[in-house]
């Protein structure tokens, strides 16, 4: 095996490694984006449900939240809060605030139904089995997903609060470079130049060495 074959094999291995790294970054960023959008839409759905049917929220509060939020106006406030936070999470705006707030919302929900999360079938707590109790277990997945998004926020690059500042900085740098270009150089196109202003061959040609330059002839006065 000569040196050329060894070099080609090394180049192929380098290309494969670069392709693997690119696919890993793409999968990581797209996965975090899809996870963020799905959790944000869950908050949007919860908020829309509270706004459209606040009586249902009151029933949930009486049953699971010890009647702490059994107020129609309070359900409207919580509904609009969840709807706003959900939309901001989906768009990826103000994630330093919206993601911890989303974690607080889903964490509070999980803390209230902690028995259903730890023992969804009532084996340890010896409580009556119900379909609603079994369906509460996915709240554990929602809580873990919110924790992942909050911790790995800096790795999620498909978000508006990551793209917009870099785009604005790029446009400002581009404008700065354009304004730094010299503006005192005027370039006239050949077609726009006047033929009389262009130098002729006689103007450019220099007289031979040792030849005397003839003084310009005086104009003839014909008035005399």
C-alpha positions in Angstrom: 0.0 0.0 0.0 1.6 3.2 -1.1 1.3 6.7 0.5 -1.5 7.8 -1.8 -3.7 4.9 -0.7 -3.0 5.6 2.9 -3.9 9.2 2.5 -7.1 8.4 0.7 -8.1 6.0 3.5 -7.3 8.6 6.1 -9.4 11.2 4.2 -12.4 8.7 4.0 -12.2 8.1 7.8 -12.1 11.8 8.5 -15.1 12.4 6.3 -17.0 9.6 8.0 -16.2 11.1 11.4 -17.2 14.5 10.3 -20.5 13.2 8.9 -21.2 11.3 12.2 -20.6 14.5 14.2 -22.9 16.5 11.9 -25.7 13.9 12.2 -25.2 13.8 16.0 -25.6 17.6 16.3 -28.6 17.6 13.9 -30.3 14.8 15.9 -29.6 16.5 19.2 -30.9 19.9 18.2 -34.0 18.6 16.4 -34.8 16.3 19.3 -34.6 19.1 21.9 -36.7 21.3 19.6 -39.4 18.7 19.1 -39.5 18.0 22.9 -39.8 21.7 23.6 -42.6 22.2 21.1 -44.6 19.2 22.3 -44.4 20.3 26.0 -45.3 23.9 25.0 -48.3 22.7 23.1 -49.3 20.7 26.2 -49.4 23.9 28.2 -51.3 25.6 25.4 -53.9 22.8 25.5 -54.2 23.0 29.3 -54.6 26.8 29.2 -57.2 26.7 26.4 -59.2 24.0 28.3 -59.3 26.3 31.5 -60.3 29.3 29.4 -63.0 27.6 27.4 -64.4 25.6 30.3 -63.4 27.1 33.7 -66.0 24.9 35.5 -63.9 21.8 34.6 -60.9 23.5 36.2 -62.9 24.2 39.4 -63.9 20.5 39.5 -60.2 19.5 39.2 -59.3 21.9 42.0 -62.0 20.6 44.3 -60.9 17.0 43.7 -57.1 17.2 43.5 -56.0 20.6 44.7 -58.0 20.7 48.0 -60.2 23.5 46.6 -57.4 26.0 46.6 -58.2 27.2 43.1 -61.9 26.8 43.0 -62.6 30.2 41.6 -63.8 31.0 38.0 -61.7 34.1 37.7 -58.6 32.4 39.1 -59.1 29.6 36.5 -59.2 32.3 33.8 -55.9 33.7 35.1 -54.2 30.3 35.3 -55.5 29.5 31.8 -54.1 32.6 30.2 -50.8 32.1 32.1 -50.5 28.6 30.8 -51.5 29.6 27.3 -48.9 32.4 27.2 -46.1 30.4 28.7 -46.9 27.5 26.3 -46.7 29.8 23.2 -43.4 31.3 24.3 -42.0 27.8 25.0 -43.1 26.7 21.5 -41.5 29.7 19.9 -38.4 29.5 22.0 -38.5 33.0 23.4 -37.3 34.1 26.8 -36.4 30.4 27.6 -34.4 31.5 30.7 -37.7 32.4 32.3 -40.3 30.4 30.5 -38.7 27.0 30.9 -38.2 27.2 34.7 -41.8 28.5 34.8 -43.0 25.5 32.8 -41.0 23.2 35.2 -42.7 24.9 38.1 -46.2 24.4 36.6 -45.7 20.7 35.8 -43.8 20.1 39.0 -46.7 21.5 41.1 -49.1 19.3 39.2 -47.0 16.2 39.8 -46.6 17.1 43.5 -50.3 17.1 44.0 -50.8 13.6 42.4 -47.6 12.1 43.8 -49.4 9.0 45.0 -50.6 8.2 41.5 -47.0 8.7 40.1 -45.3 6.5 42.7 -48.0 3.8 42.9 -50.3 4.1 39.8 -52.1 0.8 40.5 -52.6 1.3 44.2 -50.6 -1.7 45.2 -48.6 -0.1 48.0 -51.0 2.6 49.1 -53.9 0.1 49.1 -56.2 2.6 47.4 -58.9 1.8 44.9 -57.8 1.4 41.3 -59.3 3.8 38.8 -58.7 4.7 35.2 -57.9 8.3 35.9 -55.3 7.3 38.5 -53.5 5.1 36.0 -53.5 7.8 33.4 -51.8 10.2 35.8 -48.5 8.3 35.5 -47.4 10.1 32.2 -47.0 13.3 34.4 -43.7 11.7 35.5 -42.5 11.7 31.8 -43.7 15.4 31.4 -41.8 16.4 34.6 -38.6 14.6 33.5 -38.9 16.2 30.0 -39.3 19.7 31.5 -36.1 19.0 33.6 -34.2 18.0 30.5 -35.2 21.1 28.6 -34.3 23.4 31.5 -30.9 21.8 32.0 -30.0 21.5 28.3 -31.4 24.9 27.3 -28.1 26.0 25.8 -27.9 23.1 23.5 -31.3 23.8 21.9 -30.3 26.1 19.0 -33.5 25.9 17.0 -35.2 28.6 19.0 -35.9 32.3 18.3 -34.0 33.6 21.3 -30.9 31.8 20.0 -31.4 32.7 16.3 -32.5 36.4 16.5 -29.6 37.8 18.5 -27.1 36.2 16.2 -28.9 37.4 13.1 -29.1 41.0 14.5 -25.4 40.8 15.4 -24.6 39.6 11.9 -26.5 42.4 10.3 -24.9 45.0 12.5 -21.4 43.7 11.7 -22.3 43.6 8.0 -23.5 47.2 8.1 -20.4 48.2 10.0 -18.1 46.7 7.4 -20.1 48.4 4.6 -19.9 51.8 6.3 -16.1 51.3 6.8 -15.5 51.1 3.1 -13.9 54.2 1.5 -16.4 56.5 -0.1 -14.1 59.1 -1.7 -13.2 57.0 -4.7 -15.5 57.8 -7.6 -15.4 55.4 -10.6 -16.8 56.7 -13.8 -17.9 54.2 -16.4 -16.3 54.4 -19.8 -19.6 54.9 -21.6 -20.4 57.9 -19.5 -17.0 59.6 -20.1 -16.9 62.5 -22.5 -14.8 61.8 -25.7 -13.3 65.3 -25.5 -12.1 64.7 -22.0 -10.3 61.4 -22.8 -6.5 61.8 -23.6 -5.4 61.3 -27.2 -2.2 59.6 -28.5 -0.5 63.0 -29.0 -1.1 63.9 -25.4 0.3 60.6 -24.1 3.3 60.4 -26.5 6.5 62.1 -25.2 8.9 63.9 -27.5 12.1 62.1 -28.3 15.1 62.8 -26.2 17.1 65.9 -27.2 14.2 67.4 -29.1 13.1 70.8 -28.3 9.5 71.4 -27.4 7.9 73.9 -29.7 6.2 76.7 -27.9 2.5 77.0 -28.7 1.8 79.2 -31.6 0.2 82.5 -30.9 -3.2 83.2 -32.3 -3.2 85.4 -35.4 -4.9 88.7 -34.9 -7.1 89.3 -38.0 -8.6 92.5 -36.7 -5.5 94.5 -37.9 
